[in-house]
Structures are given as C-alpha cells and as structure tokens.
Amino acid sequence: MPRVVPSQIIEFIDAEFPFARTRKRYNVDIQYKGRVSALLQLADQLPEELIRMDSTDYNRFVLSVSTIRSTLSLEPWISRGHLAPRYDRELGDAISDLRSCIAPLDDQQISEATTSLAFIEDAPLRESIRGDIAFADQAFGGGEWKAATVLAGAVAEALLLWAITAKSTEAKVKAAARSASVRNSSADPNNWGLDEYIKVARALDLIKDNTAKQAALAKDFRNLIHPGRSARLKEVCDRGTALSALAAVELIVRDLS
C-alpha cells in the first residue's frame, strides 16, 4: 500500500472540494458520499509520525475526522430528512477544518529522535543529511529494505566526505589516502566512493575501527542496488542489510560528535 502523505490529501481536497481552500461555506450533500468516504480513508492512513500539531490544531483535526465519519453513517443525512441541510453544512466545515489542519504538515517528518548533527555548521547540508536519515528510518519502518539500505549508505558517504574535507587539511588527506592505499586516482575527495571515505576517515582517526568495519558492511550491502552484483552474489537487501547500514550511520555520527 502506498504511503499517504499530507500533500496528497491536500491535492485530493483541492480537486474534489475546492471550497475548502478559501473556507467558503458549502453544503456537502449525499452526492459527495463517495468522495467524502475516500477522503476519510486517506485521513485514516496518514502516518502518525507526520501528524505534528499543537493541541488546538490536533483537537480540530480529530473533531473534523470524527464529524466526517459520523455524518457518513447518519441515517437523517443519508435519507435526506429535514436535518440533512444542517449535516451538509457541518460536513463542509469539517472538510475545510481538515484541510487547514493538514496543510502545514510536512511529507517528510524528521523526528525528535533523529540526531541533530549539531557538529555540522553548514545548515543546508546538515538539514539535507538529517532529511535523508529520516527518510531511511521511515523506509525501514515501512519494510522498504532496499531504500533504507541505499539511503543509509548515502548518508554514510555524505557524513564521511564532510568530515574528511572539514576536519583535515588537503595535505593530511592526501597523506592519509596514500597510507590507506586508496586506489582511486583522483586527488579530489568529491570523486571518491564510500570505500575510499571509510579508509581515509579511519587513517585520519576520524572514526573508530569498529565503525570502519560496520561502514564497510554498509558499503557492500549498498552495492546490492546493482542487479548484476545482486544476482552474482545471490544476495538481496533485507531487514538485516538495512539494520547494518543504519547502524553504520549511528556509529559514524557517534564518532564525529
């Protein structure tokens, strides 16, 4: 089942209930039942970690969803009794409230548990890496093992590249590359891969030995994204490879902190 995100719900509301964007009063009658049911299903599938609201907005969110759900099952609304126009109006208001509560939410939520990476002073880079960590965590939580493995490997690369270029001089980096027997002929770390980053970072004593070993595992697993290698080795990304890659990221962050 595809992951439902806030922007998807907003897109649906704006297409099916355009009045909600401007909060124009609108009576949503029985002809909208199918669309209202679909909206309720989307709201129910919104991941809890993305519902980041203060208590006031959360109360409005719960009330709007509850109003939609109860209206759909109300006999007076379905049979179009004398109270139906009132329920039509309340349903329209509930949809507008739902939109206003969801609109500010991000599709990708960096949880409080995700490391702050405060040691990286470059704010855009820091937030970009934090976003990738959050995505890797979300992919793992959703059982998307390949995505979690590959994203975590990319994060490891980004962190080690930053550390090598930010914490060491060019001369030290070149000397470390020689001592680590780096095979890549390029003198520019930006042209290296995870293998080179691990070796040089270890030679510069930026990461510990056990971290380097764990990162090397992440490197091998990340390479499974290539179909030929995966088929040749008869290995696939699974929960174990994802855990291994995420563990490498945690250890790298620990050492760089």
Steps between C-alpha positions, in 0.01 A plus 500: 500500500647842403595730786247783542653844559339837585553658157314208342196566719514874429516426126193277531303757699584781259390288205178363650405772752646828365296709744720377786806697386329834568274361774191602304182369664376209295236233553645158423200283425452128431629520142850548647482185711756304299749786500448564870555129574824510300616807691431329830700196389796721409482681835494168684813387314700813584808375693499601865857632487391760244217636716707766678252757636444699814213395724253748350556391141507133598164538674360659181652221292340229715166682506494548122580133434240393756237726342569359154487144627176543696324693222564223250307260723218734604164379379347854491781610266471192280120503481500878447273579793428852616837516685701411190590862404645553846718191466598609147626829641683338792665254262624784280643678806668179616672453164624861510628447854672179398678677217619786720637255756687287245628775268797605721624142546814374328503186287831404658517535875836508670417355839640629826690172524692578181841633592542877481845477333587820685869447417431595136495880485377516139123519569374401151735200490408403856126508428547313173684218676247498785225471240668200344536337842130557565411353161719195567332452838155533342593255225616253762179546697302429184694184419667657195832328558677600179409867539613501864827325413586730209397821677699412810802427281462840334483665843820323605670634187380854562608499864846361429558737207406793722731381777795443269474840333396702806725356769827443312732696275551404138853383577381273782228356280748417225738341749215297651391386156852374427530323833157341452599381152206675338476374142295788361739711294309822565647735758159658554300329779180602322584241235547216747252236612403358836795259504750785468318712756508219756870431453607864507273590791649211698855604405423853622362351823162663435319172562578200715600159376164336577324785319717447193415130501128568530516762224681251276206263542264782407711565191471139388126489560444832325661355188217248484294772331679393182297205356806327356685496830190390691442212258865398495527491880150356541429762766223755536433794726301391801432604858851395597673713235283799592580461870869467421505817289303699759735375772795630297341843486443502877862404568635762259286769664622387842864526398465834323311647794 
